Amino acid sequence: MFSAVASTIFAARNFDKTKNGEVGRSAVALGQTAGVIQEVAKYDTFASKTARSALSVFSELAKENKAFNVAGKVTKFAVDNINPLICVSGIIKTAKADDKLSTGITETLALTTMFAGESFVKKYYDKAVNSKSFQNFLTKASEKGLLKSLFKFIEKNKLSGKLGMIIKGLTFVSASISSYSAGEKIGKNIAQWVKDNDEPKINQKV
């Protein structure tokens, strides 16, 4: 459920980026959408049964039709290689840009910080929400403040089950987007500095 929540949001964002001209994001969106279907198929719900049926039909068509077989292999590759495909999309974006130097620097910093932010959440999220200090925070927050009802609800459910997976997914998405934005801003500043200092200073006094 965690990856399904995050992947659904990311897929929607990447489809938007594809429509805005970032063609490299189309493969990323494909992989994330297929990943969502595979993830949903694991659960015992009406949606999961529909997802399993869709996967089953595609599998049967792949056996009978060469085109579907190739499409299945492409889709599987996209699902298994989301991050490399994101990097490739950055290379494509840089290659298509008028200012390749600035775009390359900006994309490199943005993607580097994005992956770092995502890695941080993956590594420390569970430890943080299960820590004693966080549990104490929830207890105190549920006793007062404007968000009293929300914190009381979270405390009662102990961030477990579907609620926990949804919150974890949203936290992952937030970390990814904010990290990308921060890296993008730093990248633009560095790119501007490089451009400003690229040409040798003439008649500069020593």
N, C-alpha and C positions, 0 to 999 in steps of 0.2 A: 504493500500500500504506500509505503514511503516513496519508493522510486516512481510509482504510478502518479502520485500527486505532483512531484517535482517534474517528471517527464512531460505530463500533460501541459503544465504551464510553459515549460521550455519549448515544447513543440509548437504551441500557439505563437510564441514570440519569434521562433525561427521561420514559421510560415509567413509572418508579417515581414520579417527581414528579407525573405525571398521575394515577396511582392514588391519590396522597395529596392530591388536591384542586386541584392547580395545572393547571387545564384549558388554560391558554395554552401549556403545554409540549407538548401533543399534536401541534400542527402542527410544532413543532421536531423532535420525535421522528420524525414522518413524513418530513420532509425529510432528516434524517440517515440513516434507514434506506434510503430511496431512493438517497441518495448512496453508501452502502456498496455497494448492488447494482450501481450504475453503475460504481463504481471497480473492484470485483471482476471485472466483465465485461471489463475491459481486459487481463487476464492470460491466459496460456495454461495453464489448469489445468482440472480437472473442474468445480470450483466456478464458474469463469468461464464455462464452456460452459452450465452450468445457469442462470446469471444472464442470459446473452445470450438463452437460450431464453425465459426469463420476460419479459424486456423485449420480445422479439419478439412473443410472444403478446399482451401488453398493448397493444402498438402496433396489432396487427391488430384487436383488440376495439374499440379507440378509434375506428378508421375506420368500424366498422359500428354502434357503439352510442353514442348521444349522452351517456349517463351516464358511460361509460368515458372518453369524450373530455374531458368536464368534469373527471373525476377526474385524468386525465393532466395537464391544465393546472394544476390545484391542486397536484399533486405536484411538477411542474417549478418552480412558483413557490416552493414550500417549500424545494426543493433549492438554488435560486439566492438565497434570502433568509433563510438561517439566522440570522444576527446580528440583522437587523431583527425577525424573529419572536421571538427571545429577548427583545428590548427590549419588544415588545408583550406578551409573557407577563408581564414585570415590571409593566407598566401594569395588566394584568388582575388580577394578584395584589394590587396596591395598591388597586385599586377594590373588591375583594372583602373587604379586611381591615377589621377593626373599628377598628384604630388606623392610619388611612391615612397620617398624617404620618410616623410612625416607620417604617412599612413602605416608604413612598416613598423616604425618605432612605436606609434600609438597602439597598434594591434598587438604587438609583442608584449608591451607592458600591461595592457588590458587583460589579455588571456592569461598571462603569468600570474597576476594577482587574483584573477577569477579562480584558477585552479588551486591556488594557495588557500583562498577562502573556503572553497568547497572541501578541500582536504582537512582543514581545521575543524569544520563542522562534523565531518565523518569520524574524525578521531576523538573529539572531545564532547560531542553533544550528549551522548548517553551518560558519560561520567558527570557532566555538569547537572543534568536534570535529576540525577539520582543522588546528588551530593546532599549532605545534611544542611549546608548553608542555604541551598535552593529550596529545600523542603520547609525550612524555617521562614524563608521569604514568602512562600505561598501561604503559610499559616497566618502570618502577620497581615499580608495583603488581603486575605479573605475576610479579615475582621474589620477593615475600614477602607475608605476611599471610594472614588467614583466607579471603579471596576470591581467592587466587592463581589457581586454575583458571579462575574466571570472567573475571578480567582478562586472563589469557593467551589465552583463547578470543576475547575482544573484540579484543585486539591483533592476533591472527592474522587475523581477518576484516576488520579495518580499518573497522568500522562501515559496511560496504558491503552492497549487495544487500538481501535480505529482512530480515536481522538488523538492519541499520542503520535500515531503515524502521520496524520494530517498536519499536526503542529510541527513535527520533525521535518516533513516535506516542505512546509512553508518557510521554516527556518533556513533550510538548505537553499531554497530559491532566493530568499532575501540576502543571504550571505554571498551567493553567486553573483547576483545582480549588483549589489552594492560594491563588492570587490572589483567587478569589471569596471564599474563607473569610476571608482577611485583610481584604478590603474590607467584607465583611459585619460583621465584628467592629468595624471602625472606624465603619461606618455606625450600628450599634447604640449605640455610645458617643456619637456625635454626636447621634443622635436623643434619647437620654436627656438630654444636656446641653441641647438645645433645649427639651425638655419641662420641665426643671427651671427654666429661665430664661424661660419663655414668659409667666408671669403677673408683672405688675409687683410689685416689692417694696414692701409697705406699711410705713410707720413705720420705714423704713430711715434710719439716721443718716447724714448727709453729712459 
